[in-house]
Amino acid sequence: MSMQIPQVTRHPDRQSGMTLIEILVTVLVLAIGLLGMASLTVGSLKNNQGAFLRTQATILAYDMADRMRSNAAEAISGSYDGATTNTTLSAPSCGTNGCTGAERVSADIFAWKQQIEGANGNMAMLPGGEGAISGGGGATNAGTAFTVTITWKEDRWNETKDSMSTEDQQTVVGFTL
């Protein structure tokens, strides 16, 4: 008994396969999807940059708070009060026995300024960064409140202007000694 293989007959008036229009629609849908993915990637990179800058500002603020804790007597007496990085500072010259408390204040603020502004060929940790310290004010006992403020410039989307603009951002750390 022999088995017969059915013959496929093609009708000349029927199409088989995909048409050019179907291919073009597929390419268009794929292109829109890829543009959406690119937009998400760019937005993610911008958000990551902002998070990085906030992290750097927090590190710098806590660095100064730790410096002040290690020189608590000078901090409580008000030596750090009113210090800012937007003033001209020179490197302190500590003696061979190390820095005195007052020299340590100058050294701390000078090093902090260099970190924020990227002095001596180092890269600035924050674009347009500035630091300020307030508090202290001559108290003679522990419990004095201090505030360390770091300000920097960051490009952000402004809903009111419907465009990108450079705006000041700020991190504030408060602590007591």
MODELLER restraints for C-alpha pairs under 7 A, 6 or more apart:
rsr = mdl.restraints
at = mdl.atoms
rsr.add(forms.Gaussian(group=physical.xy_distance, feature=features.Distance(at['CA:53:A'], at['CA:126:A']), mean=6.45, stdev=0.5))
rsr.add(forms.Gaussian(group=physical.xy_distance, feature=features.Distance(at['CA:56:A'], at['CA:125:A']), mean=6.59, stdev=0.5))
rsr.add(forms.Gaussian(group=physical.xy_distance, feature=features.Distance(at['CA:57:A'], at['CA:150:A']), mean=6.05, stdev=0.5))
rsr.add(forms.Gaussian(group=physical.xy_distance, feature=features.Distance(at['CA:57:A'], at['CA:171:A']), mean=6.33, stdev=0.5))
rsr.add(forms.Gaussian(group=physical.xy_distance, feature=features.Distance(at['CA:58:A'], at['CA:171:A']), mean=6.53, stdev=0.5))
rsr.add(forms.Gaussian(group=physical.xy_distance, feature=features.Distance(at['CA:61:A'], at['CA:148:A']), mean=5.86, stdev=0.5))
rsr.add(forms.Gaussian(group=physical.xy_distance, feature=features.Distance(at['CA:61:A'], at['CA:149:A']), mean=6.81, stdev=0.5))
rsr.add(forms.Gaussian(group=physical.xy_distance, feature=features.Distance(at['CA:61:A'], at['CA:150:A']), mean=6.54, stdev=0.5))
rsr.add(forms.Gaussian(group=physical.xy_distance, feature=features.Distance(at['CA:61:A'], at['CA:173:A']), mean=6.42, stdev=0.5))
rsr.add(forms.Gaussian(group=physical.xy_distance, feature=features.Distance(at['CA:64:A'], at['CA:112:A']), mean=6.99, stdev=0.5))
rsr.add(forms.Gaussian(group=physical.xy_distance, feature=features.Distance(at['CA:67:A'], at['CA:108:A']), mean=6.65, stdev=0.5))
rsr.add(forms.Gaussian(group=physical.xy_distance, feature=features.Distance(at['CA:68:A'], at['CA:75:A']), mean=5.83, stdev=0.5))
rsr.add(forms.Gaussian(group=physical.xy_distance, feature=features.Distance(at['CA:69:A'], at['CA:177:A']), mean=6.91, stdev=0.5))
rsr.add(forms.Gaussian(group=physical.xy_distance, feature=features.Distance(at['CA:71:A'], at['CA:101:A']), mean=6.69, stdev=0.5))
rsr.add(forms.Gaussian(group=physical.xy_distance, feature=features.Distance(at['CA:74:A'], at['CA:101:A']), mean=6.18, stdev=0.5))
rsr.add(forms.Gaussian(group=physical.xy_distance, feature=features.Distance(at['CA:74:A'], at['CA:102:A']), mean=6.81, stdev=0.5))
rsr.add(forms.Gaussian(group=physical.xy_distance, feature=features.Distance(at['CA:75:A'], at['CA:136:A']), mean=6.28, stdev=0.5))
rsr.add(forms.Gaussian(group=physical.xy_distance, feature=features.Distance(at['CA:76:A'], at['CA:136:A']), mean=5.17, stdev=0.5))
rsr.add(forms.Gaussian(group=physical.xy_distance, feature=features.Distance(at['CA:76:A'], at['CA:138:A']), mean=6.22, stdev=0.5))
rsr.add(forms.Gaussian(group=physical.xy_distance, feature=features.Distance(at['CA:76:A'], at['CA:139:A']), mean=5.74, stdev=0.5))
rsr.add(forms.Gaussian(group=physical.xy_distance, feature=features.Distance(at['CA:76:A'], at['CA:140:A']), mean=6.64, stdev=0.5))
rsr.add(forms.Gaussian(group=physical.xy_distance, feature=features.Distance(at['CA:76:A'], at['CA:144:A']), mean=6.47, stdev=0.5))
rsr.add(forms.Gaussian(group=physical.xy_distance, feature=features.Distance(at['CA:77:A'], at['CA:136:A']), mean=6.38, stdev=0.5))
rsr.add(forms.Gaussian(group=physical.xy_distance, feature=features.Distance(at['CA:77:A'], at['CA:137:A']), mean=6.34, stdev=0.5))
rsr.add(forms.Gaussian(group=physical.xy_distance, feature=features.Distance(at['CA:77:A'], at['CA:138:A']), mean=4.24, stdev=0.5))
rsr.add(forms.Gaussian(group=physical.xy_distance, feature=features.Distance(at['CA:77:A'], at['CA:139:A']), mean=5.85, stdev=0.5))
rsr.add(forms.Gaussian(group=physical.xy_distance, feature=features.Distance(at['CA:77:A'], at['CA:140:A']), mean=6.64, stdev=0.5))
rsr.add(forms.Gaussian(group=physical.xy_distance, feature=features.Distance(at['CA:78:A'], at['CA:136:A']), mean=4.51, stdev=0.5))
rsr.add(forms.Gaussian(group=physical.xy_distance, feature=features.Distance(at['CA:78:A'], at['CA:137:A']), mean=4.38, stdev=0.5))
rsr.add(forms.Gaussian(group=physical.xy_distance, feature=features.Distance(at['CA:78:A'], at['CA:138:A']), mean=4.93, stdev=0.5))
rsr.add(forms.Gaussian(group=physical.xy_distance, feature=features.Distance(at['CA:79:A'], at['CA:105:A']), mean=6.93, stdev=0.5))
rsr.add(forms.Gaussian(group=physical.xy_distance, feature=features.Distance(at['CA:80:A'], at['CA:105:A']), mean=6.66, stdev=0.5))
rsr.add(forms.Gaussian(group=physical.xy_distance, feature=features.Distance(at['CA:80:A'], at['CA:133:A']), mean=6.65, stdev=0.5))
rsr.add(forms.Gaussian(group=physical.xy_distance, feature=features.Distance(at['CA:81:A'], at['CA:133:A']), mean=5.76, stdev=0.5))
rsr.add(forms.Gaussian(group=physical.xy_distance, feature=features.Distance(at['CA:81:A'], at['CA:134:A']), mean=4.79, stdev=0.5))
rsr.add(forms.Gaussian(group=physical.xy_distance, feature=features.Distance(at['CA:81:A'], at['CA:135:A']), mean=5.45, stdev=0.5))
rsr.add(forms.Gaussian(group=physical.xy_distance, feature=features.Distance(at['CA:81:A'], at['CA:136:A']), mean=5.90, stdev=0.5))
rsr.add(forms.Gaussian(group=physical.xy_distance, feature=features.Distance(at['CA:81:A'], at['CA:137:A']), mean=6.53, stdev=0.5))
rsr.add(forms.Gaussian(group=physical.xy_distance, feature=features.Distance(at['CA:82:A'], at['CA:132:A']), mean=6.80, stdev=0.5))
rsr.add(forms.Gaussian(group=physical.xy_distance, feature=features.Distance(at['CA:82:A'], at['CA:133:A']), mean=5.50, stdev=0.5))
rsr.add(forms.Gaussian(group=physical.xy_distance, feature=features.Distance(at['CA:82:A'], at['CA:134:A']), mean=5.28, stdev=0.5))
rsr.add(forms.Gaussian(group=physical.xy_distance, feature=features.Distance(at['CA:83:A'], at['CA:132:A']), mean=5.71, stdev=0.5))
rsr.add(forms.Gaussian(group=physical.xy_distance, feature=features.Distance(at['CA:83:A'], at['CA:133:A']), mean=5.33, stdev=0.5))
rsr.add(forms.Gaussian(group=physical.xy_distance, feature=features.Distance(at['CA:84:A'], at['CA:131:A']), mean=5.46, stdev=0.5))
rsr.add(forms.Gaussian(group=physical.xy_distance, feature=features.Distance(at['CA:84:A'], at['CA:132:A']), mean=4.29, stdev=0.5))
rsr.add(forms.Gaussian(group=physical.xy_distance, feature=features.Distance(at['CA:84:A'], at['CA:133:A']), mean=6.47, stdev=0.5))
rsr.add(forms.Gaussian(group=physical.xy_distance, feature=features.Distance(at['CA:85:A'], at['CA:113:A']), mean=5.07, stdev=0.5))
rsr.add(forms.Gaussian(group=physical.xy_distance, feature=features.Distance(at['CA:85:A'], at['CA:130:A']), mean=5.65, stdev=0.5))
rsr.add(forms.Gaussian(group=physical.xy_distance, feature=features.Distance(at['CA:85:A'], at['CA:131:A']), mean=5.26, stdev=0.5))
rsr.add(forms.Gaussian(group=physical.xy_distance, feature=features.Distance(at['CA:85:A'], at['CA:132:A']), mean=6.63, stdev=0.5))
rsr.add(forms.Gaussian(group=physical.xy_distance, feature=features.Distance(at['CA:86:A'], at['CA:130:A']), mean=6.30, stdev=0.5))
rsr.add(forms.Gaussian(group=physical.xy_distance, feature=features.Distance(at['CA:89:A'], at['CA:110:A']), mean=6.21, stdev=0.5))
rsr.add(forms.Gaussian(group=physical.xy_distance, feature=features.Distance(at['CA:90:A'], at['CA:110:A']), mean=6.92, stdev=0.5))
rsr.add(forms.Gaussian(group=physical.xy_distance, feature=features.Distance(at['CA:91:A'], at['CA:107:A']), mean=6.61, stdev=0.5))
rsr.add(forms.Gaussian(group=physical.xy_distance, feature=features.Distance(at['CA:91:A'], at['CA:110:A']), mean=6.29, stdev=0.5))
rsr.add(forms.Gaussian(group=physical.xy_distance, feature=features.Distance(at['CA:92:A'], at['CA:103:A']), mean=6.43, stdev=0.5))
rsr.add(forms.Gaussian(group=physical.xy_distance, feature=features.Distance(at['CA:92:A'], at['CA:106:A']), mean=6.16, stdev=0.5))
rsr.add(forms.Gaussian(group=physical.xy_distance, feature=features.Distance(at['CA:92:A'], at['CA:107:A']), mean=5.66, stdev=0.5))
rsr.add(forms.Gaussian(group=physical.xy_distance, feature=features.Distance(at['CA:94:A'], at['CA:103:A']), mean=6.57, stdev=0.5))
rsr.add(forms.Gaussian(group=physical.xy_distance, feature=features.Distance(at['CA:115:A'], at['CA:124:A']), mean=6.65, stdev=0.5))
rsr.add(forms.Gaussian(group=physical.xy_distance, feature=features.Distance(at['CA:115:A'], at['CA:125:A']), mean=6.48, stdev=0.5))
rsr.add(forms.Gaussian(group=physical.xy_distance, feature=features.Distance(at['CA:116:A'], at['CA:124:A']), mean=5.72, stdev=0.5))
rsr.add(forms.Gaussian(group=physical.xy_distance, feature=features.Distance(at['CA:116:A'], at['CA:125:A']), mean=5.40, stdev=0.5))
rsr.add(forms.Gaussian(group=physical.xy_distance, feature=features.Distance(at['CA:116:A'], at['CA:126:A']), mean=6.09, stdev=0.5))
rsr.add(forms.Gaussian(group=physical.xy_distance, feature=features.Distance(at['CA:116:A'], at['CA:129:A']), mean=5.83, stdev=0.5))
rsr.add(forms.Gaussian(group=physical.xy_distance, feature=features.Distance(at['CA:116:A'], at['CA:130:A']), mean=6.77, stdev=0.5))
rsr.add(forms.Gaussian(group=physical.xy_distance, feature=features.Distance(at['CA:117:A'], at['CA:124:A']), mean=4.73, stdev=0.5))
rsr.add(forms.Gaussian(group=physical.xy_distance, feature=features.Distance(at['CA:117:A'], at['CA:125:A']), mean=6.81, stdev=0.5))
rsr.add(forms.Gaussian(group=physical.xy_distance, feature=features.Distance(at['CA:117:A'], at['CA:129:A']), mean=6.24, stdev=0.5))
rsr.add(forms.Gaussian(group=physical.xy_distance, feature=features.Distance(at['CA:118:A'], at['CA:124:A']), mean=3.63, stdev=0.5))
rsr.add(forms.Gaussian(group=physical.xy_distance, feature=features.Distance(at['CA:118:A'], at['CA:125:A']), mean=6.53, stdev=0.5))
rsr.add(forms.Gaussian(group=physical.xy_distance, feature=features.Distance(at['CA:126:A'], at['CA:152:A']), mean=6.03, stdev=0.5))
rsr.add(forms.Gaussian(group=physical.xy_distance, feature=features.Distance(at['CA:127:A'], at['CA:152:A']), mean=5.85, stdev=0.5))
rsr.add(forms.Gaussian(group=physical.xy_distance, feature=features.Distance(at['CA:127:A'], at['CA:153:A']), mean=5.67, stdev=0.5))
rsr.add(forms.Gaussian(group=physical.xy_distance, feature=features.Distance(at['CA:128:A'], at['CA:152:A']), mean=5.11, stdev=0.5))
rsr.add(forms.Gaussian(group=physical.xy_distance, feature=features.Distance(at['CA:128:A'], at['CA:153:A']), mean=5.41, stdev=0.5))
rsr.add(forms.Gaussian(group=physical.xy_distance, feature=features.Distance(at['CA:129:A'], at['CA:150:A']), mean=6.98, stdev=0.5))
rsr.add(forms.Gaussian(group=physical.xy_distance, feature=features.Distance(at['CA:129:A'], at['CA:151:A']), mean=5.54, stdev=0.5))
rsr.add(forms.Gaussian(group=physical.xy_distance, feature=features.Distance(at['CA:129:A'], at['CA:152:A']), mean=4.23, stdev=0.5))
rsr.add(forms.Gaussian(group=physical.xy_distance, feature=features.Distance(at['CA:129:A'], at['CA:153:A']), mean=6.94, stdev=0.5))
rsr.add(forms.Gaussian(group=physical.xy_distance, feature=features.Distance(at['CA:130:A'], at['CA:150:A']), mean=5.75, stdev=0.5))
rsr.add(forms.Gaussian(group=physical.xy_distance, feature=features.Distance(at['CA:130:A'], at['CA:151:A']), mean=5.24, stdev=0.5))
rsr.add(forms.Gaussian(group=physical.xy_distance, feature=features.Distance(at['CA:130:A'], at['CA:152:A']), mean=6.42, stdev=0.5))
rsr.add(forms.Gaussian(group=physical.xy_distance, feature=features.Distance(at['CA:131:A'], at['CA:149:A']), mean=5.66, stdev=0.5))
rsr.add(forms.Gaussian(group=physical.xy_distance, feature=features.Distance(at['CA:131:A'], at['CA:150:A']), mean=4.54, stdev=0.5))
rsr.add(forms.Gaussian(group=physical.xy_distance, feature=features.Distance(at['CA:131:A'], at['CA:151:A']), mean=6.41, stdev=0.5))
rsr.add(forms.Gaussian(group=physical.xy_distance, feature=features.Distance(at['CA:132:A'], at['CA:148:A']), mean=5.87, stdev=0.5))
rsr.add(forms.Gaussian(group=physical.xy_distance, feature=features.Distance(at['CA:132:A'], at['CA:149:A']), mean=5.19, stdev=0.5))
rsr.add(forms.Gaussian(group=physical.xy_distance, feature=features.Distance(at['CA:132:A'], at['CA:150:A']), mean=6.61, stdev=0.5))
rsr.add(forms.Gaussian(group=physical.xy_distance, feature=features.Distance(at['CA:133:A'], at['CA:147:A']), mean=5.78, stdev=0.5))
rsr.add(forms.Gaussian(group=physical.xy_distance, feature=features.Distance(at['CA:133:A'], at['CA:148:A']), mean=4.66, stdev=0.5))
rsr.add(forms.Gaussian(group=physical.xy_distance, feature=features.Distance(at['CA:133:A'], at['CA:149:A']), mean=6.37, stdev=0.5))
rsr.add(forms.Gaussian(group=physical.xy_distance, feature=features.Distance(at['CA:134:A'], at['CA:146:A']), mean=5.73, stdev=0.5))
rsr.add(forms.Gaussian(group=physical.xy_distance, feature=features.Distance(at['CA:134:A'], at['CA:147:A']), mean=5.24, stdev=0.5))
rsr.add(forms.Gaussian(group=physical.xy_distance, feature=features.Distance(at['CA:134:A'], at['CA:148:A']), mean=6.62, stdev=0.5))
rsr.add(forms.Gaussian(group=physical.xy_distance, feature=features.Distance(at['CA:135:A'], at['CA:145:A']), mean=5.78, stdev=0.5))
rsr.add(forms.Gaussian(group=physical.xy_distance, feature=features.Distance(at['CA:135:A'], at['CA:146:A']), mean=4.26, stdev=0.5))
rsr.add(forms.Gaussian(group=physical.xy_distance, feature=features.Distance(at['CA:135:A'], at['CA:147:A']), mean=6.18, stdev=0.5))
rsr.add(forms.Gaussian(group=physical.xy_distance, feature=features.Distance(at['CA:136:A'], at['CA:144:A']), mean=5.76, stdev=0.5))
rsr.add(forms.Gaussian(group=physical.xy_distance, feature=features.Distance(at['CA:136:A'], at['CA:145:A']), mean=6.44, stdev=0.5))
rsr.add(forms.Gaussian(group=physical.xy_distance, feature=features.Distance(at['CA:136:A'], at['CA:146:A']), mean=6.20, stdev=0.5))
rsr.add(forms.Gaussian(group=physical.xy_distance, feature=features.Distance(at['CA:142:A'], at['CA:177:A']), mean=5.27, stdev=0.5))
rsr.add(forms.Gaussian(group=physical.xy_distance, feature=features.Distance(at['CA:143:A'], at['CA:176:A']), mean=5.43, stdev=0.5))
rsr.add(forms.Gaussian(group=physical.xy_distance, feature=features.Distance(at['CA:143:A'], at['CA:177:A']), mean=4.99, stdev=0.5))
rsr.add(forms.Gaussian(group=physical.xy_distance, feature=features.Distance(at['CA:144:A'], at['CA:176:A']), mean=5.25, stdev=0.5))
rsr.add(forms.Gaussian(group=physical.xy_distance, feature=features.Distance(at['CA:144:A'], at['CA:177:A']), mean=5.45, stdev=0.5))
rsr.add(forms.Gaussian(group=physical.xy_distance, feature=features.Distance(at['CA:145:A'], at['CA:175:A']), mean=5.78, stdev=0.5))
rsr.add(forms.Gaussian(group=physical.xy_distance, feature=features.Distance(at['CA:145:A'], at['CA:176:A']), mean=4.29, stdev=0.5))
rsr.add(forms.Gaussian(group=physical.xy_distance, feature=features.Distance(at['CA:145:A'], at['CA:177:A']), mean=6.74, stdev=0.5))
rsr.add(forms.Gaussian(group=physical.xy_distance, feature=features.Distance(at['CA:146:A'], at['CA:174:A']), mean=5.64, stdev=0.5))
rsr.add(forms.Gaussian(group=physical.xy_distance, feature=features.Distance(at['CA:146:A'], at['CA:175:A']), mean=5.44, stdev=0.5))
rsr.add(forms.Gaussian(group=physical.xy_distance, feature=features.Distance(at['CA:146:A'], at['CA:176:A']), mean=5.91, stdev=0.5))
rsr.add(forms.Gaussian(group=physical.xy_distance, feature=features.Distance(at['CA:147:A'], at['CA:172:A']), mean=6.78, stdev=0.5))
rsr.add(forms.Gaussian(group=physical.xy_distance, feature=features.Distance(at['CA:147:A'], at['CA:173:A']), mean=5.66, stdev=0.5))
rsr.add(forms.Gaussian(group=physical.xy_distance, feature=features.Distance(at['CA:147:A'], at['CA:174:A']), mean=4.38, stdev=0.5))
rsr.add(forms.Gaussian(group=physical.xy_distance, feature=features.Distance(at['CA:147:A'], at['CA:175:A']), mean=6.56, stdev=0.5))
rsr.add(forms.Gaussian(group=physical.xy_distance, feature=features.Distance(at['CA:148:A'], at['CA:172:A']), mean=5.77, stdev=0.5))
rsr.add(forms.Gaussian(group=physical.xy_distance, feature=features.Distance(at['CA:148:A'], at['CA:173:A']), mean=5.19, stdev=0.5))
rsr.add(forms.Gaussian(group=physical.xy_distance, feature=features.Distance(at['CA:148:A'], at['CA:174:A']), mean=6.36, stdev=0.5))
rsr.add(forms.Gaussian(group=physical.xy_distance, feature=features.Distance(at['CA:149:A'], at['CA:170:A']), mean=6.99, stdev=0.5))
rsr.add(forms.Gaussian(group=physical.xy_distance, feature=features.Distance(at['CA:149:A'], at['CA:171:A']), mean=5.82, stdev=0.5))
rsr.add(forms.Gaussian(group=physical.xy_distance, feature=features.Distance(at['CA:149:A'], at['CA:172:A']), mean=4.48, stdev=0.5))
rsr.add(forms.Gaussian(group=physical.xy_distance, feature=features.Distance(at['CA:149:A'], at['CA:173:A']), mean=6.44, stdev=0.5))
rsr.add(forms.Gaussian(group=physical.xy_distance, feature=features.Distance(at['CA:150:A'], at['CA:170:A']), mean=5.63, stdev=0.5))
rsr.add(forms.Gaussian(group=physical.xy_distance, feature=features.Distance(at['CA:150:A'], at['CA:171:A']), mean=5.23, stdev=0.5))
rsr.add(forms.Gaussian(group=physical.xy_distance, feature=features.Distance(at['CA:150:A'], at['CA:172:A']), mean=6.44, stdev=0.5))
rsr.add(forms.Gaussian(group=physical.xy_distance, feature=features.Distance(at['CA:151:A'], at['CA:168:A']), mean=6.52, stdev=0.5))
rsr.add(forms.Gaussian(group=physical.xy_distance, feature=features.Distance(at['CA:151:A'], at['CA:169:A']), mean=5.62, stdev=0.5))
rsr.add(forms.Gaussian(group=physical.xy_distance, feature=features.Distance(at['CA:151:A'], at['CA:170:A']), mean=4.43, stdev=0.5))
rsr.add(forms.Gaussian(group=physical.xy_distance, feature=features.Distance(at['CA:151:A'], at['CA:171:A']), mean=6.57, stdev=0.5))
rsr.add(forms.Gaussian(group=physical.xy_distance, feature=features.Distance(at['CA:152:A'], at['CA:168:A']), mean=5.59, stdev=0.5))
rsr.add(forms.Gaussian(group=physical.xy_distance, feature=features.Distance(at['CA:152:A'], at['CA:169:A']), mean=5.41, stdev=0.5))
rsr.add(forms.Gaussian(group=physical.xy_distance, feature=features.Distance(at['CA:152:A'], at['CA:170:A']), mean=6.51, stdev=0.5))
rsr.add(forms.Gaussian(group=physical.xy_distance, feature=features.Distance(at['CA:153:A'], at['CA:166:A']), mean=6.21, stdev=0.5))
rsr.add(forms.Gaussian(group=physical.xy_distance, feature=features.Distance(at['CA:153:A'], at['CA:167:A']), mean=5.58, stdev=0.5))
rsr.add(forms.Gaussian(group=physical.xy_distance, feature=features.Distance(at['CA:153:A'], at['CA:168:A']), mean=4.70, stdev=0.5))
rsr.add(forms.Gaussian(group=physical.xy_distance, feature=features.Distance(at['CA:153:A'], at['CA:169:A']), mean=6.09, stdev=0.5))
rsr.add(forms.Gaussian(group=physical.xy_distance, feature=features.Distance(at['CA:154:A'], at['CA:166:A']), mean=5.35, stdev=0.5))
rsr.add(forms.Gaussian(group=physical.xy_distance, feature=features.Distance(at['CA:154:A'], at['CA:167:A']), mean=5.49, stdev=0.5))
rsr.add(forms.Gaussian(group=physical.xy_distance, feature=features.Distance(at['CA:154:A'], at['CA:168:A']), mean=6.35, stdev=0.5))
rsr.add(forms.Gaussian(group=physical.xy_distance, feature=features.Distance(at['CA:154:A'], at['CA:169:A']), mean=6.64, stdev=0.5))
rsr.add(forms.Gaussian(group=physical.xy_distance, feature=features.Distance(at['CA:155:A'], at['CA:164:A']), mean=6.44, stdev=0.5))
rsr.add(forms.Gaussian(group=physical.xy_distance, feature=features.Distance(at['CA:155:A'], at['CA:165:A']), mean=5.49, stdev=0.5))
rsr.add(forms.Gaussian(group=physical.xy_distance, feature=features.Distance(at['CA:155:A'], at['CA:166:A']), mean=4.30, stdev=0.5))
rsr.add(forms.Gaussian(group=physical.xy_distance, feature=features.Distance(at['CA:155:A'], at['CA:167:A']), mean=6.24, stdev=0.5))
rsr.add(forms.Gaussian(group=physical.xy_distance, feature=features.Distance(at['CA:156:A'], at['CA:164:A']), mean=5.52, stdev=0.5))
rsr.add(forms.Gaussian(group=physical.xy_distance, feature=features.Distance(at['CA:156:A'], at['CA:165:A']), mean=5.60, stdev=0.5))
rsr.add(forms.Gaussian(group=physical.xy_distance, feature=features.Distance(at['CA:156:A'], at['CA:166:A']), mean=6.19, stdev=0.5))
rsr.add(forms.Gaussian(group=physical.xy_distance, feature=features.Distance(at['CA:156:A'], at['CA:167:A']), mean=6.73, stdev=0.5))
rsr.add(forms.Gaussian(group=physical.xy_distance, feature=features.Distance(at['CA:157:A'], at['CA:163:A']), mean=5.79, stdev=0.5))
rsr.add(forms.Gaussian(group=physical.xy_distance, feature=features.Distance(at['CA:157:A'], at['CA:164:A']), mean=4.46, stdev=0.5))
rsr.add(forms.Gaussian(group=physical.xy_distance, feature=features.Distance(at['CA:157:A'], at['CA:165:A']), mean=6.29, stdev=0.5))
rsr.add(forms.Gaussian(group=physical.xy_distance, feature=features.Distance(at['CA:158:A'], at['CA:164:A']), mean=5.80, stdev=0.5))
rsr.add(forms.Gaussian(group=physical.xy_distance, feature=features.Distance(at['CA:158:A'], at['CA:165:A']), mean=6.30, stdev=0.5))
